[in-house]
Amino acid sequence: MNKLKKIYCLGTSHTAGGGFEIDSTWDYRRKIITENYGFLNKKTQKDFAYSKHLEELLKNVEVINLGKNGFGNEKMYREAYKIIEEYGFDNDSTLFLIEFSEHGRKEIFHNEFKDYIVLNYYYEDGKDTISNDIFSNALSYFYHTDRQIQTIKSEESFFLEYCKKTLNFNVVSEDIKRNNDFFLSYLNQNNIHYLFTSTPLLSNYDVNKTIEIGDGHLFDAHLSYSSFSQRYNMTITDETDGIYEDGHPSYLIHRIYSKIIYNKLIDLKIIDSDKIHIDYKLLKEYLSKNNLNKLLKSNIF
Amino acid sequence: MEEEKYYHEYYNSLNEFPKTMFNYSYPGQLKKLFNNNVQIENLGKCGYGNDRTSRLIFDLVENEVDLSQYLFLIEFAYMGREELYSNTLNSYVVHNYHINDDLSYDRGTLAKNHKYDTDSENMLLNELSKIIVSYNKNFWNYENEHTKNVRNIIFLVNYLIRNNVNFLVVEGIHNNLMDYLIKNNNLLEFSPHLLDGDKYSMNHYIEDNKLKISDVTNGIIEDYHASLEGNKLIASKIHEHLLNFYRFE
């Protein structure tokens, strides 16, 4: 790879900085995030995400965060393809950081909005039926206008019915595997540089593309920072001492993860620099005392 | 009824045995040209398109140990064919639709097996079609579907190349892939005098040679599929190409 100039981060809310919608159209969302994280002086959701911290660490590399709440692999395939096929795309100075998702996300083009919306669905126990209770459709969660909300609400039952009639757990699982494999084939055949921020649902994938979080001693190594944050109680809920309930990775996790990616880029000789020490021992100490919020405010990480 | 009568008359007049759909297709004719020494399976299905093709190829490639003994003959379809899964029929179904001149969605029909669906299946299909047609009337978009169709073909072809799968595209190739596929003999020049992708299209070849069913029945049967004669011609072209580029025992 030549000199790294651009990084695209693709994925779901976990990539977008889910839970940190400080620029939301929802008053409550803005208020509670400002109350808990206002001291960081962030302006947008994506300012909280690992992508922003990574950009600050890399200095002369543009890091573009294309993650979006609720959306999943279909958006990722679509956007990566568009970027790669565009005239002037330079595969030798571009890196993709890819967060694969699994069930529960279906993308649809909405003619009225002239944009893509997403249907988020869940299976009831036994995985045969789509749940009536947990279903939602959105153009952009937490950023809708009143008018958009009206349209979205009016279409919800129709989409639920559509999903119930046509989505089947086993069939969708096979679709995800196949589409992931096709997508990765496309990237490989076109010599695209990429790493996984969350691994694909596939029986085989290139383990060299994974990024480990956790030292393997004090913390088990995870291949997804989201699962790491949940396993070690480092979600937004934990970071705000339960004041703001949100299961997405905490701000601290985003900061730590950006450093882990930075180190991985050094390991892969994509950048030439000194590695940043991740003090897992100190992290463990704070966690054992339930002092995540104190750690956040200490600015150690 | 009238049309059915003409079909019967046409098929009765043909001296080709056995009188099966497989034997009247180009894969069936190709099998004959190989003197039955090459196992040929026709996985084509009326109405269905690229979604099914991708699914079947993936299943076969993932489950096959020795891919070097296989070759896929691929007819990529154009828009108007969407595969869905029906939870009421517990089966894949196909949604075939027309596109209006202004590139909007026109109307669609659903089938599990065109012309073979039972009354009870048709009842369930009719029920399902209400929501599918309504969905597409509201949310179908030409630009989006076209881009997705092209992207899916490109992704599938990259998957085949990555896995060293032998394949020959006989219809529906996209411009972005043409140079690579020509260089690697994954395309067959059916009609050298035609322009661009039309050269590599078996359907254009048949049209050019006036060998559609409607052509050979002087328009009595309005069916634009290849006639038996047309399928024989396609098979002989493919046979010739395969002998040039592959080794057969």
Contacts between the chains, C-beta under 8 A, distances in Angstrom:
chain1	res1	chain2	res2	distance
A	77	B	151	7.2
A	77	B	155	7.6
A	78	B	147	7.8
A	78	B	148	7.8
A	78	B	151	7.4
A	81	B	151	5.1
A	81	B	154	7.7
A	85	B	176	7.6
A	108	B	139	5.4
A	109	B	139	6.3
A	109	B	141	4.5
A	109	B	144	4.2
A	110	B	139	6.4
A	111	B	138	6.8
A	111	B	139	6.3
A	111	B	140	7.9
A	111	B	141	5.8
A	158	B	131	7.7
A	158	B	134	7.6
A	158	B	135	7.6
A	161	B	131	6.0
A	162	B	131	5.6
A	162	B	132	8.0
A	162	B	135	5.6
A	164	B	87	7.0
A	165	B	86	6.8
A	165	B	87	5.8
A	165	B	88	6.7
A	165	B	128	6.0
A	165	B	131	6.1
A	166	B	84	5.2
A	166	B	85	5.8
A	166	B	86	6.7
A	166	B	87	6.8
A	166	B	132	7.9
A	167	B	85	7.3
A	167	B	87	7.6
A	168	B	85	5.2
A	168	B	87	5.7
A	171	B	85	4.6
A	174	B	55	7.6
A	178	B	54	6.8
A	178	B	55	6.8
A	178	B	58	4.6
A	179	B	155	7.8
A	181	B	58	7.1
A	181	B	159	6.2
A	182	B	54	7.3
A	182	B	58	7.8
A	182	B	152	7.6
A	182	B	155	3.8
A	182	B	156	5.9
A	182	B	158	7.1
A	182	B	159	4.8
A	183	B	155	6.1
A	185	B	155	6.8
A	185	B	158	4.4
A	185	B	159	4.0
A	185	B	161	7.5
A	185	B	162	4.2
A	185	B	163	7.6
A	186	B	154	6.6
A	186	B	155	4.9
A	186	B	158	4.3
A	186	B	159	7.7
A	188	B	158	7.7
A	188	B	162	5.8
A	189	B	158	4.3
A	189	B	161	5.8
A	189	B	162	5.7
A	190	B	158	7.5
